[in-house]
Amino acid sequence: YDRAGVGFSDEITRPATAANMVDDLRKLLAAADLRPPYLLVGASSGGLNARLFAYTYPEEVVGLVLVDPSHEDQTEGYRKLDPRGLSPEEWDAQVIEPGLSLRRECIVAVESGMAPESEMYRRCSFAQYPQLSAAVQKATIAFQMAPKFQRAQLSEEENVFRATVRQLKAASRSLGAMPVVVLAHDRPPLPTEPVSSEKIAQRNARYELWLALSRSSAAISEIGEVRVVPGTGHGISLEKPEAVITAVRELILASRATSGE
């Protein structure tokens, strides 16, 4: 589905926090008469939304498939690994704020119009996956250049490691034996150009942190499972869709077996 401000959906009308996006989704499902129980699939920051939905309405959820999910502890974990030794305030100013400043510039740029060949156009759009058809890529770029998308993106980026993190930490709980499968991306390949041993060590440390966070996401269930998907980056859903499909099918079958359907 398209979140508020994304794709064919209307503008956002409130901050794009996980709690508000969970509320939007639950109302969407009710309006569409799609009744629980639900199996939720969330990719990247959508994994935070899926977990918060399950924490808030556990009786409505029969399982989670989290596709390379974000984690509420990741930005702090990356800060601690950074060799510059930045304080939380310095990290926010030097790492987080520049991206938000760019998004604010993008809102102004798309509202005034800009040429597709311009540098600002390139900076304000997101790289397209080659697995998508030319028509889908064209449509995706078109909605990325809409002011409503840039405003929604700014709100999501402003909130994901601030308000959303606080919401996840406050709501965190065990989901008992609810099936949870976490699909994690593979270890990045070695760069083709020469790099220092320190940079390789830092890259490996960041990947090990990602795996640890993936295990933490899975640990919300007594039967949570992490699967590393070979040959993938962050876009597992498009790079190896069969891994997502397999996990979804397994959890659907497990749910039906448990319910006696």
N, C-alpha and C positions, 0 to 999 in steps of 0.2 A: 504494500500500500504506500501511497505518497504521504509523508508527514506534512504537517501544516507548512505552507510556504514552498513546498517541493513539488516538482512535476506539475500535475494538473490540479493540485489542491489549492485552496484559498490561502490568503495571507495569514501569518501568525497574528494572534490577537493578545498574546501574553508571552512571558519569557519561555524559551524552549528548554525547560528543565526536564529531567527524566520524569518527575512527578506529573507535570502537565502533559507530557507526551503519553504517559501511561493512561492518564484520564481521557485524553483524546481517543486513544485506541479502544479503550473499553466502551466509550460512547459510540464510536464507529461500529464496533461489533454489535452493539445493541440495536442501533439504527438499521443495520443490515440484517437483523434477525439471525445472526450467527451465534448460537447459544453455546455456552461452555458444556463440556470441558475443552480447553485449548492446548495445543502443542505449539509453543512459541519458538520461533527461530530468529535470532538476533545477531547481526554481523557488526563488528567493530564497536562503535559506541551504542549501537542497537542492542548489544549484549547487556549493557547497563539497564536499558529500558526493560528488556525481557526479564532480567533478574528482579527488578523493582516490582514489575507486575506480579511475578510469582510470590515475592515476599508479601505483597499487599493483599493479593487474592489467591492464596494457595489452593483453596477449594475449587478454583476454576481452571487450574493448570495441571496437566498430566505429564508434562515433560518439557525440557529445554534443550535446544540445540544452539550452542553459542559458537559462532564462527569467528575465530581470531578476535575474541571480545576484548574491548577496553576494560580496564580495572581501575577502581577508585584509588589504588595505591601506586599506579604506574608513574605519574608525573613526579611524585616524591622519590620513587625508586630511581628514576633516571637522573634526578637532580643529585642524589647521593653518589651515583656512579660517575658523574661528570668530573673530569680532572681539574676543572677550574675552581672547584670548591665553592660554588655560589651558595649564598644564603637563600632561604625561600623567597625573600623580597627581591634579591638580585635575579633569581631564576624567573620570577614573574615578570620583572622589568625587561630582562634581556632575551628570554626565550618565548614567553607567552604573549606579552604585549605587542611585539612586532607583527605577529600574525594577525592579531585583532586590529592593529592599525591598518594593515593592508586591506582587511575586509571592509573597514570603514571607507577607505579610499575607493574600493571597488563599488560600493553602493553609490557613491557620487558619480563614478565613471559610467556605470550602466544607466543611471538616470539621465545623464547628459548624452549618452550614445558614444560609441567608440568603434573604430575600424577593426575588423577581424584580424588584420595584419599588424596591429599595434602591439607594443610590448605590454601595455596595461591589459589588453584583452587576454594575452597569454597568461599573465599572472593571476587574472581573476577567474579563469576557467580551470577545470580539473582535467588531468590527462585522461584520455579515453582508452578503454580496454580494446585491444585488437579483436577480441572474441565477439564484440558487438558488430552488427551490420552497419553499413554506412548510413542507412536511414535512421537507425537508433542513435548512432553517434551524433548525427546532425540534430536530432530532436533533443538529445541530452544537452548539447552545447547551447541550444536555443533557450532551454529553461534555466540553465546556469547563468545566462546573461540577463535574466529577468530580475528587476529590482526586488521582487518578493522573495526570490531564492537567496539573493545576497543578504537581505535583511534576516531571513531565517537562519542562514549559515552563520552570520555574526552572532545571533542570539544563542545558537547551539554551542559555538566555540567559546563564547563568554561564560557559559554555564557548565559545560561538561566537566571541567576539573575544579569547579567551585561549588555552586549550589547543588549540582547533581551528585558530586562526591559526598557532600554532607547528607543528602537524602539517602544515598545507598548505605552509608555508615550507620545512620539512625535506624534504618529499616532492616538491616542485616539479621538473618536468622537461619537456622537449619531448616532445610526442606525435607528432612527425614529421608525416606527411600524414594523420593521423586526421581525418575531417571533424568540425568543431566549428562550430555555429551559435549565436550569442548574440543573443537577442531583448531589446532594451532599450526601456524605456518612453519615451513622448514627452515633450517639454519641457512642464512644467506650464503651464497657461493663466494668464494674468495675473489677479490677484485682482480681484474686482468692487469692493471698497472701496479708497479711496486709500491708497497705501503710499509710503514714501520711496524715492528712487532708490538709496539704500544697500542697502535690503532687496531691491530687485529685482536689484541687482548681485550680492548674496550668493546669492540664489536661483539666478541664472544660473551663478554659479561652482560651486555645488553640483551643478547638472545637468551642467556640463561635466566635473566630476570623475567623476560617475557614468559618463559616456560613455567617459572615459579608462580607467576600471576595467573597463568592458565590453570595450574593445579589448584590455586586458591579458589578460582571460579568454580571448578569442579567439586571442591570440598564442601560446598553448601549442601550437597547430597551425600548420603551414606554410600551411594553406589555411583557417584560421579566418576567420569572417565575422561581422560585427555588423550586425543589422537593427533599425532603430528602427521600432517598431510605432505608427503614427499613432493618436492619440486614446486612448492607454492610460496608466494609472498602473501601480502595482506589481503589480496583479492581472491580468496579461496573459492568463493561462490561462482566466479567466472573462470578461474584457472583450472579448478578441479571440481566442477559441480557435482560429479558423481559421488564425491565424499559427503557432501551435504545431503544429497538425495538418499544415500544409504543410511545415514544417521536418522533422518526423518522417518524413513520406512521402518527401521528397527524400533523406534520409540512408539510409532503408531501401532505396530503389531504387539508390542509389550503392553500398551495401554488396553488394547482390545482383549488380550489374554487375561489381564488383571480384572477387567470389568465383566468378563464372561461373554463378550460379544462374538 
